[in-house]
Amino acid sequence: MLASKGHLNLLKDIATDYERLVAFERNEARATVTSAEPLSDEQKRRITDALKKRIGSSQQLHVSEKVDPKILGGLVVTVDDKAVDLSTATQIRKIDSALRRQ
């Protein structure tokens, strides 16, 4: 049906929304932790523990890890549709922007 209407470009968004609905029904939260370098097992454990405390014990948490050298350092943490960008690249952009305004 999507193809016949010329809306195949919406397929990825539909699949993402469906996955969110299924996770909500199952009382699950999905987190993605992006770092500039692979995290150690200890770092993964500490981040997962902190995220579990943040979302509460009523939800099951699934954490995936991504490595993106472009963030330079720090972390970008996304839980469901909320993101916290603690990357070095973002901090540098903020400082640069503040200096340019002066």
C-alpha positions in Angstrom: 0.0 0.0 0.0 2.8 2.4 0.8 4.5 1.7 -2.5 1.4 2.2 -4.5 0.8 5.6 -2.9 4.5 6.6 -3.3 5.2 6.6 0.5 8.0 4.1 0.8 10.1 6.8 2.4 7.8 6.6 5.5 8.5 2.9 6.1 11.5 3.5 8.4 9.5 6.0 10.6 6.5 3.6 10.7 8.8 0.7 11.8 10.4 2.9 14.5 7.1 4.1 15.9 5.8 0.5 15.9 8.9 -0.6 17.9 8.3 2.2 20.4 4.7 1.1 20.9 5.7 -2.6 21.4 8.4 -1.5 23.9 5.9 0.6 25.8 3.4 -2.2 26.0 6.2 -4.5 27.3 7.3 -1.8 29.8 10.7 -1.7 28.2 13.1 1.2 27.7 15.7 1.3 25.0 18.9 3.2 25.5 21.8 3.9 23.1 25.1 5.1 24.5 27.4 6.7 22.0 31.1 7.2 22.8 34.2 8.2 20.9 35.9 4.9 21.8 34.7 1.5 22.9 33.6 1.5 26.5 35.2 -0.9 29.0 33.0 -3.5 30.7 33.2 -1.4 34.0 32.1 1.7 32.2 29.2 -0.1 30.5 28.1 -1.5 33.9 28.3 1.9 35.6 26.4 3.6 32.8 23.7 0.9 32.8 23.3 1.0 36.6 22.9 4.8 36.4 20.4 4.6 33.6 18.4 1.9 35.5 18.2 4.2 38.6 17.1 7.1 36.4 14.2 5.2 34.6 13.1 3.2 37.7 13.0 -0.4 38.5 9.6 -0.9 36.9 11.0 -0.8 33.3 13.3 -3.4 31.7 16.2 -1.6 30.2 18.0 -2.6 26.9 21.3 -0.8 26.3 23.1 -0.7 23.0 26.5 0.9 22.4 27.7 2.9 19.4 31.2 4.2 18.7 31.4 7.5 16.9 34.9 9.1 16.9 33.3 12.4 15.7 32.0 13.2 19.2 35.7 13.4 20.3 35.0 12.4 23.9 32.2 12.2 26.5 28.9 10.5 25.8 25.6 10.9 24.0 22.9 9.0 25.8 19.5 8.4 24.2 16.7 6.7 26.2 13.6 6.2 24.1 13.0 9.6 22.5 15.1 11.7 25.0 18.7 12.5 24.4 21.5 13.9 26.6 24.5 15.1 24.7 27.6 15.2 26.9 30.0 15.0 24.1 33.2 17.0 23.8 32.3 18.1 20.3 29.0 19.7 21.5 30.8 21.4 24.4 33.4 22.8 22.0 30.6 24.1 19.7 28.9 25.8 22.7 32.1 27.5 23.8 32.8 28.6 20.2 29.3 30.0 19.9 29.5 31.8 23.2 32.9 33.4 22.2 31.5 34.5 18.8 28.6 36.3 20.5 31.0 38.5 22.6 
